[in-house]
């Protein structure tokens, strides 16, 4: 045996696997960025029915070419409370169907013996895509080039793997060694272990197809390796779930149970078929004669579709089982109750930047609502000196402080990801929006301090002053509603309305100051109370300024 040629083949195999993995990641990131709006819209439909959830999972995974990415994304949604465990389960079921698209593409690329190979044709897209990326000026065009380059690189990697395995198939010692692995359970374990290492079932399936086509392994061996790859792909989700909430752990466990169930089901069916003298290889060879690549690719698709068909009606029972296996701990319930936390974003969403950007916006809007709630509580409290909602105020205050720190950190991490120009522009404004909303919280705290001073001095605002403050609160409520519409929908008309209301608030606060100075001169109000009133009016005017800043940010990216 030529040791140099063996070494070259081994290195070519490693290089092929590496290029294949890079290509998958390249396609995934560019497809996510390009189809982010559609991806977001799809996930919003998961609550309609179980079949819709399966369809969304399959479509999303087919679009971004990564079941692991879809599953991690779903875990993030569950962790953030956006999706229920049952909804997440159906999306995960669908993701397993969607991931079979890669195998079908690989099989398609292996046709063309004796003529122009489809693999070579597809591989040429790597050069075309790279050329587009290098010279395109528009971000969307660059993303399309990235998708084409990634797609082409899939087949470059596939060709390298195929070439290396073609040489190994000529070595009787290698073929004899591989032929010794006949035990289905052992083959499933090997497939699971390799997939867990490379964290991509697509790589394992593609290698199995290549090995089958080159004659290194039989179709049956390839089938059981493929079954194992479905179990190994759960590792990514399990790692993501370990450091997350109870429901995220449950989601990862649903993924594992689903894939293990499918493997057990097909192992048992295979066992019974062997007793009858037939096997999977016999069936799929009859169905797709002279096309070993299609035999394995189609088995992969049939395997996942049948597993979904069997498990889908049992979704609710599966959720109950997982809930019992991983129960909510009383200690954890006590510790997390009332503690500051994210409502819409979650660390694992950083793996899917376009979705993370959308959820960041939702988190900022929730922060705005919390800040406005505290402003309202503070205004009511200083007018009535009723402290019955002070605990709610303090909890909101902690939440705002948490979001100011943690959301800023999250946005900074998200900016390091591969983002479209619009998303990057939005995130650059998000930093300032978070600061503006935190400042609203500070002004609300100041109002509570003014109330404390009034209470300590056994004083209170006059009925005229109280009426003016509550009127100002109503105007700021109108402003806030317009700001949220403008910010949430990038609505320029709502922004124009908000700017008009903010100008009216400026005039109102000026008039309030003049009237209160007049009351002071007439002796209708004490200087101590007057100081608190004027400070409140100035603070309220600043609150309006911070809210309008948030709304105006849409001019920079919409």
C-alpha positions in Angstrom: 0.0 0.0 0.0 1.2 3.5 -0.9 1.6 5.3 2.5 1.7 8.7 0.8 -1.5 8.1 -1.1 -3.2 6.8 2.1 -2.1 9.9 4.0 -3.3 12.1 1.2 -6.7 10.4 1.1 -7.1 10.7 4.9 -6.2 14.4 4.8 -8.6 14.9 1.8 -11.4 13.2 3.8 -10.7 15.6 6.8 -10.6 18.6 4.4 -13.8 17.5 2.7 -15.6 17.2 6.1 -14.3 20.6 7.1 -15.4 22.3 3.9 -18.8 20.7 4.1 -19.3 22.0 7.7 -18.1 25.5 6.7 -20.5 25.4 3.7 -23.4 24.4 5.9 -22.7 27.3 8.3 -22.2 29.7 5.5 -25.5 28.8 3.8 -27.3 28.8 7.2 -26.2 32.3 8.3 -26.9 33.9 4.9 -30.2 32.2 4.5 -31.2 33.3 8.0 -30.2 36.9 7.2 -31.9 37.0 3.9 -35.2 35.3 5.0 -35.3 36.8 8.5 -38.7 38.4 8.0 -40.3 35.3 6.6 -38.7 33.2 9.4 -40.1 35.5 12.0 -43.6 35.3 10.4 -43.4 31.5 10.2 -42.7 31.1 13.9 -45.6 33.4 14.8 -48.0 30.8 13.2 -47.0 27.8 15.4 -50.0 28.2 17.8 -52.6 27.4 15.1 -52.3 23.6 15.0 -49.8 20.8 15.5 -49.6 20.3 11.7 -48.8 24.0 11.2 -46.0 23.6 13.8 -44.6 20.7 11.9 -44.8 22.6 8.7 -43.1 25.6 10.2 -40.3 23.5 11.6 -39.8 21.7 8.3 -39.9 24.9 6.2 -37.6 26.8 8.6 -35.0 24.0 8.7 -35.2 23.5 4.9 -34.6 27.3 4.5 -31.7 27.6 6.9 -30.3 24.1 6.3 -29.8 23.3 10.0 -32.1 21.4 12.3 -29.7 22.1 15.1 -30.1 25.9 14.5 -33.9 25.5 14.4 -33.9 23.5 17.6 -31.7 25.9 19.5 -33.8 28.7 18.3 -36.9 27.0 19.6 -35.2 26.4 23.0 -34.6 30.1 23.1 -38.2 30.9 22.4 -39.4 28.5 25.1 -36.8 29.9 27.5 -38.1 33.4 26.9 -41.7 32.3 27.3 -42.7 33.0 23.7 -43.5 29.4 22.8 -45.2 26.7 24.8 -43.6 23.3 25.2 -46.2 21.6 23.0 -45.7 24.2 20.2 -41.9 23.7 20.5 -42.3 19.9 20.2 -44.2 20.2 16.9 -41.6 22.6 15.4 -38.8 20.1 16.5 -40.7 17.3 14.8 -40.9 19.3 11.6 -37.2 20.3 11.8 -36.3 16.6 11.5 -38.2 16.4 8.2 -36.6 19.7 7.0 -33.1 18.5 7.6 -33.5 15.6 5.1 -33.3 18.2 2.3 -29.5 18.2 2.6 -29.4 14.5 2.0 -31.6 14.8 -1.1 -29.3 17.6 -2.4 -26.2 15.5 -1.8 -27.8 12.5 -3.6 -28.8 14.7 -6.5 -25.2 16.0 -6.8 -23.9 12.4 -7.2 -25.6 11.7 -10.5 -23.7 12.0 -13.8 -21.4 9.0 -14.0 -20.0 8.8 -17.6 -21.1 12.4 -18.3 -21.0 15.8 -16.8 -21.4 15.3 -13.0 -24.1 17.3 -11.3 -21.7 17.6 -8.4 -19.2 19.5 -10.6 -22.0 21.8 -11.9 -23.2 22.6 -8.4 -19.6 23.0 -7.1 -19.0 25.7 -9.7 -21.5 27.9 -7.8 -18.8 28.3 -5.1 -16.8 30.4 -7.5 -19.8 32.2 -8.9 -21.0 33.0 -5.4 -17.6 34.2 -4.3 -17.3 36.5 -7.3 -20.7 38.0 -6.4 -19.7 38.5 -2.8 -16.5 40.2 -3.8 -18.0 42.7 -6.2 -21.6 43.2 -5.1 -22.3 46.5 -3.3 -25.8 45.7 -2.0 -26.1 43.7 1.2 -28.9 41.5 -0.2 -26.9 40.7 -3.3 -23.9 39.8 -1.1 -26.1 37.4 0.9 -27.3 35.7 -2.3 -23.7 35.3 -3.3 -22.9 33.8 0.1 -25.8 31.3 -0.3 -24.5 30.3 -3.8 -20.9 30.0 -2.5 -22.0 27.9 0.4 -24.2 25.7 -1.8 -21.3 25.2 -4.2 -18.8 24.5 -1.3 -21.1 21.7 -0.2 -20.3 19.8 -3.3 -16.6 20.8 -3.2 -16.5 19.1 0.2 -18.5 16.2 -1.1 -16.2 15.7 -4.0 -13.2 15.6 -1.7 -14.9 13.1 0.6 -15.9 11.0 -2.4 -12.4 11.0 -3.9 -10.8 9.9 -0.6 -13.4 7.2 -0.1 -13.0 6.0 -3.7 -9.4 5.2 -3.0 -10.2 3.4 0.3 -12.8 1.3 -1.6 -9.9 -0.1 -3.6 -8.3 -1.4 -0.5 -9.5 -4.9 0.5 -8.3 -4.5 4.1 -10.5 -1.4 4.5 -13.5 -3.0 3.0 -13.0 -6.1 5.1 -12.7 -4.0 8.2 -15.9 -2.0 7.5 -17.8 -5.1 6.5 -17.2 -6.5 10.0 -19.6 -3.8 11.4 -22.8 -5.5 10.7 -24.6 -5.2 14.1 -27.4 -2.6 13.7 -27.1 -1.4 17.3 -23.3 -0.8 16.9 -23.8 1.1 13.6 -26.4 3.3 15.3 -24.0 4.1 18.1 -21.2 4.9 15.7 -23.5 7.2 13.7 -24.7 8.9 16.9 -21.1 9.3 18.2 -19.7 10.8 15.0 -22.7 13.2 14.6 -22.3 14.3 18.3 -18.6 15.1 17.6 -19.2 17.2 14.4 -22.6 18.4 15.6 -24.1 18.0 12.2 -26.3 15.1 11.1 -26.0 16.4 7.5 -22.3 15.6 7.5 -22.9 12.0 8.8 -25.7 11.4 6.3 -23.6 12.8 3.4 -20.6 10.7 4.4 -22.9 7.6 4.6 -24.2 8.3 1.1 -20.7 8.8 -0.2 -19.5 5.6 1.4 -22.4 3.7 0.0 -21.9 5.0 -3.5 -18.2 4.2 -3.5 -18.9 0.7 -2.2 -17.2 1.1 1.1 -20.4 0.1 3.0 -23.7 -1.6 2.2 -27.0 0.3 1.9 -28.0 -1.4 5.2 -24.9 -0.1 7.0 -25.6 3.3 5.7 -29.2 3.2 6.9 -28.2 2.4 10.5 -25.5 5.0 10.5 -28.1 7.5 9.3 -30.5 6.4 12.1 -27.7 7.0 14.6 -27.1 10.5 13.2 -30.6 11.5 14.3 -29.7 10.7 17.9 -26.3 12.4 17.7 -27.8 15.6 16.4 -29.6 16.0 19.8 -26.3 16.9 21.5 -26.4 20.5 20.3 -29.9 21.0 21.8 -29.0 19.2 25.0 -26.0 21.5 25.5 -28.2 24.5 24.8 -30.8 23.3 27.3 -28.4 22.5 30.2 -27.8 26.1 31.1 -31.4 27.3 30.5 -34.7 27.3 32.2 -36.7 24.2 33.2 -38.9 24.4 30.1 -35.8 24.8 27.9 -34.4 21.6 29.4 -37.7 19.9 28.7 -37.6 21.1 25.1 -34.2 19.5 24.6 -35.4 16.3 26.2 -38.4 16.2 23.9 -36.0 16.4 21.0 -34.0 13.5 22.4 -37.0 11.3 23.2 -38.5 11.9 19.7 -35.3 10.9 17.9 -34.6 8.0 20.2 -38.2 6.8 19.7 -37.7 6.9 15.9 -34.5 4.9 16.2 -36.0 2.3 18.4 -39.1 2.0 16.2 -37.0 1.4 13.0 -34.5 -0.9 14.8 -37.5 -3.1 15.9 -39.0 -3.0 12.4 -35.6 -3.9 11.0 -35.3 -6.8 13.4 -38.7 -8.3 12.5 -37.9 -7.9 8.8 -34.7 -9.8 9.2 -36.6 -12.7 10.7 -38.6 -12.7 7.5 -35.4 -12.8 5.4 -35.5 -9.2 4.1 -34.0 -5.9 5.2 -34.3 -2.1 4.5 -31.6 -2.3 1.9 -33.6 -4.9 -0.1 -36.7 -2.7 0.0 -35.0 0.6 -1.0 -32.9 -1.1 -3.7 -36.1 -2.4 -5.3 -37.6 1.1 -5.0 -34.6 2.9 -6.5 -32.5 0.5 -8.5 -29.0 1.5 -9.7 -29.1 4.7 -7.5 -27.6 3.9 -4.1 -27.4 7.6 -3.3 -31.2 8.0 -3.7 -31.8 4.8 -1.7 -30.2 6.2 1.4 -31.5 9.8 1.0 -35.0 8.5 0.5 -34.7 6.3 3.6 -33.6 9.3 5.6 -36.7 11.2 4.5 -39.1 8.2 5.0 -37.6 7.5 8.5 -38.3 11.1 9.7 -41.7 11.4 8.1 -42.9 8.1 9.6 -41.5 9.0 13.0 -43.4 12.3 13.0 -46.6 10.6 11.9 -46.3 8.2 14.8 -45.3 10.7 17.5 -47.3 13.7 16.5 -50.7 12.4 17.9 -48.8 11.7 21.2 -47.5 15.2 21.5 -49.5 16.1 24.6 -48.6 12.8 26.3 -45.0 13.4 25.5 -45.1 16.8 27.0 -46.7 15.4 30.2 -44.0 12.7 30.4 -41.2 15.2 30.0 -42.8 17.5 32.6 -42.9 14.6 35.1 -39.3 13.5 34.3 -38.1 17.1 34.7 -40.4 18.6 37.4 -40.5 22.2 38.5 -38.6 22.5 41.7 -40.3 24.5 44.5 -37.0 26.1 45.4 -36.5 27.3 41.8 -40.0 28.7 41.7 -39.4 30.7 44.9 -36.0 32.0 43.7 -37.2 33.0 40.2 -40.5 34.6 41.3 -40.3 38.3 41.0 -36.6 38.3 40.0 -35.5 40.5 37.1 -35.3 38.6 33.8 -35.7 38.8 30.1 -39.1 38.4 28.7 -38.4 38.1 25.0 -34.7 37.5 24.4 -32.5 34.6 25.5 -28.8 33.9 25.2 -29.2 31.0 22.7 -31.0 33.4 20.3 -27.6 34.8 19.5 -27.2 31.7 17.3 -30.0 33.0 15.1 -29.2 36.7 14.8 -32.2 37.8 12.6 -34.7 36.4 15.1 -32.7 37.8 18.0 -32.9 41.3 16.5 -36.7 41.1 16.3 -36.9 39.8 19.9 -34.6 42.6 21.0 -37.1 45.1 19.7 -39.9 43.3 21.6 -37.8 43.4 24.7 -37.1 47.1 24.4 -40.9 47.7 23.9 -41.6 45.7 27.0 -38.9 47.8 28.8 -40.8 51.0 27.6 -44.0 49.6 29.0 -42.4 48.9 32.4 -40.9 52.4 32.5 -44.2 54.0 31.7 -46.0 51.9 34.3 -43.6 53.2 36.9 -44.1 56.8 35.7 -47.8 56.3 36.1 -47.5 54.8 39.6 -45.2 57.6 40.7 -47.6 60.4 39.4 -50.6 58.7 41.2 -48.6 58.2 44.4 -47.4 61.8 44.7 -51.0 63.1 44.1 -52.6 60.8 46.6 -49.6 59.9 48.9 -51.0 56.3 48.8 -48.0 53.9 48.9 -50.1 50.7 48.3 -48.3 50.1 45.0 -44.8 50.9 46.1 -43.7 47.2 46.1 -44.8 46.9 42.4 -42.8 50.1 41.7 -39.7 48.7 43.3 -40.0 45.4 41.4 -40.3 47.4 38.1 -37.4 49.5 39.1 -35.2 46.4 39.6 -36.4 45.1 36.2 -35.4 48.4 34.5 -31.9 48.3 36.1 -31.5 44.7 35.0 -32.5 45.4 31.4 -30.3 48.5 31.2 -27.3 46.4 32.0 -28.1 43.0 30.5 -29.9 44.2 27.4 -27.0 46.4 26.5 -24.6 43.5 26.9 -26.9 41.3 24.7 -27.1 43.9 22.0 -23.3 44.3 22.1 -22.9 40.5 21.6 -25.5 40.5 18.8 -23.7 43.2 16.9 -20.7 40.8 16.6 -22.9 38.5 14.5 -23.4 38.4 10.7 -26.2 40.9 10.3 -27.9 42.7 7.5 -27.4 46.4 7.1 -30.8 47.3 8.4 -30.6 45.1 11.5 -27.1 46.5 12.3 -28.4 50.1 12.0 -31.4 49.2 14.2 -29.1 47.8 16.9 -26.9 50.8 16.8 -30.0 52.9 17.8 -31.1 50.3 20.4 -28.3 51.2 22.8 -29.6 54.8 23.0 -33.2 53.6 23.3 -32.3 51.4 26.3 -30.5 54.4 28.0 -33.5 56.7 27.3 -35.9 54.2 28.9 -33.7 53.7 31.9 -33.6 57.5 32.4 -37.5 57.5 32.4 -37.2 55.0 35.3 -34.8 57.4 37.1 -37.3 60.3 36.8 -40.0 58.1 38.1 -37.8 57.3 41.1 -37.2 61.0 41.6 -41.0 61.6 41.8 -41.2 59.0 44.5 -38.5 60.9 46.4 -40.5 64.1 46.0 -43.5 62.3 47.5 -41.4 61.0 50.4 -40.4 64.6 51.2 -44.0 65.8 51.1 -45.0 63.0 53.5 -42.1 63.7 55.9 -43.2 67.4 56.1 -46.8 66.5 56.4 -47.6 68.5 53.2 -49.5 67.8 50.0 -50.2 69.4 46.6 -53.2 71.6 46.3 -56.2 70.3 44.3 -55.3 72.6 41.4 -51.7 71.2 41.3 -53.0 67.6 41.5 -55.4 68.2 38.6 -52.6 69.7 36.5 -50.3 66.8 37.3 -52.9 64.2 36.3 -53.7 66.1 33.2 -50.0 66.1 32.3 -49.9 62.4 32.9 -52.8 61.9 30.4 -50.9 63.9 27.7 -47.8 61.8 28.3 -50.0 58.7 28.0 -51.1 59.9 24.6 -47.5 60.5 23.6 -46.5 57.1 24.8 -49.1 55.3 22.8 -48.0 57.1 19.6 -44.4 56.4 20.4 -45.0 52.7 20.7 -46.9 52.6 17.5 -44.2 54.5 15.7 -41.4 52.4 17.2 -43.1 49.0 16.9 -44.3 49.4 13.3 -41.8 52.0 12.0 -44.8 54.2 11.4 -43.8 57.7 10.3 -47.3 59.1 10.6 -47.4 57.9 14.3 -44.0 59.6 14.7 -45.4 62.9 13.4 -48.3 62.7 15.8 -45.9 61.9 18.7 -43.8 64.9 17.8 -46.9 67.1 17.8 -48.0 65.8 21.2 -44.5 66.3 22.6 -44.5 69.9 21.5 -47.9 70.3 23.2 -46.4 68.8 26.4 -43.5 71.4 26.3 -46.1 74.2 26.1 -48.2 72.6 28.9 -45.2 72.3 31.3 -44.3 75.9 30.6 -47.9 77.0 31.5 -47.9 74.7 34.6 -44.7 76.4 35.8 -46.1 79.9 35.3 -49.3 79.0 37.1 -47.5 77.5 40.0 -45.2 80.5 40.4 -48.3 82.6 40.5 -49.8 80.4 43.3 -46.5 80.8 45.2 -46.7 84.6 44.9 -50.3 84.6 46.1 -49.3 82.4 49.0 -51.6 79.5 47.9 -48.6 77.1 48.0 -45.5 76.9 50.3 -42.0 77.1 48.8 -41.2 73.6 50.0 -44.2 72.1 48.2 -43.5 74.4 45.2 -40.0 73.0 44.9 -41.3 69.4 44.6 -43.9 70.5 42.1 -41.5 72.4 39.8 -39.0 69.5 40.0 -41.8 67.0 39.0 -42.9 69.2 36.0 -39.3 69.5 34.8 -38.8 65.7 35.2 -42.1 64.9 33.3 -41.0 67.1 30.4 -37.7 65.2 30.3 -39.7 61.9 30.3 -41.5 63.1 27.2 -38.1 64.0 25.6 -36.8 60.5 26.2 -39.8 58.8 24.8 -39.7 61.0 21.6 -36.0 60.0 21.3 -37.1 56.4 21.1 -39.6 57.1 18.4 -37.2 59.2 16.4 -34.7 56.4 16.2 -36.8 54.8 13.4 -35.6 57.6 11.1 -32.1 56.0 11.1 -33.1 52.5 9.9 -36.5 52.5 8.4 
